[in-house]
């Protein structure tokens, strides 16, 4: 059994509901939804390696302290 099965299913459900979301929004949803949460590295690996999810672009923005941050935007891949 996959160690990330529940995480993958929840991401799939979330992206089906909202359409597109960036990595930080998905991470916030997962960490609010589940008691154990996930790290950004775990989430990035799941999103990049599962064929159900597709990277559709990037959001450029600034983080606290004025640092520039680039975040991927994800959606469900079409079959």
C-alpha positions in Angstrom: 0.0 0.0 0.0 1.3 3.4 -0.9 2.4 5.6 2.0 0.9 8.7 0.4 -2.4 7.3 -0.8 -4.7 9.4 1.4 -2.6 12.5 0.6 -2.9 11.8 -3.1 -6.7 11.3 -2.9 -7.2 14.5 -0.9 -5.1 16.5 -3.4 -7.1 15.0 -6.2 -10.4 15.9 -4.6 -9.2 19.4 -3.7 -8.0 20.2 -7.3 -11.3 18.8 -8.7 -13.2 21.2 -6.6 -11.2 24.4 -7.1 -9.7 23.7 -10.6 -6.3 25.3 -10.2 -4.3 26.0 -7.1 -0.7 26.8 -6.2 1.5 24.6 -4.1 1.2 26.7 -0.9 -2.6 26.7 -1.1 -2.6 22.9 -1.5 -0.2 22.6 1.4 -2.4 24.8 3.6 -5.5 22.8 2.7 -3.7 19.5 3.5 -2.4 20.7 6.8 -5.8 22.0 7.9 -7.6 18.8 6.7 -5.4 16.2 8.3 -4.0 16.0 11.8 -0.6 14.7 10.7 -0.2 17.2 7.8 2.6 17.1 5.2 5.8 18.9 4.5 6.5 21.0 1.4 9.0 18.4 0.2 6.5 15.6 0.5 3.8 17.6 -1.3 6.2 18.6 -4.1 7.2 15.0 -4.7 3.6 13.8 -4.8 2.5 16.5 -7.2 5.5 16.0 -9.5 5.4 12.2 -9.7 1.7 11.5 -9.9 0.3 11.6 -13.5 -3.1 12.9 -12.3 -1.6 16.3 -11.6 -0.2 18.7 -14.1 1.9 21.9 -13.7 0.1 24.7 -15.5 2.3 27.6 -14.6 4.0 29.7 -12.0 3.1 32.5 -9.6 5.8 35.1 -8.9 5.4 37.0 -5.7 7.1 38.3 -2.6 7.3 36.6 0.7 7.7 38.2 4.2 10.9 40.2 4.3 10.7 41.1 0.6 12.2 37.8 -0.8 11.0 36.8 -4.2 9.3 33.5 -4.3 8.2 31.4 -7.3 5.4 28.9 -6.7 4.0 26.3 -9.1 0.3 26.3 -10.1 -1.3 22.8 -10.4 -4.4 21.3 -11.9 -5.9 17.9 -12.8 -4.4 16.4 -16.0 -6.9 15.7 -18.7 -7.3 12.1 -19.6 
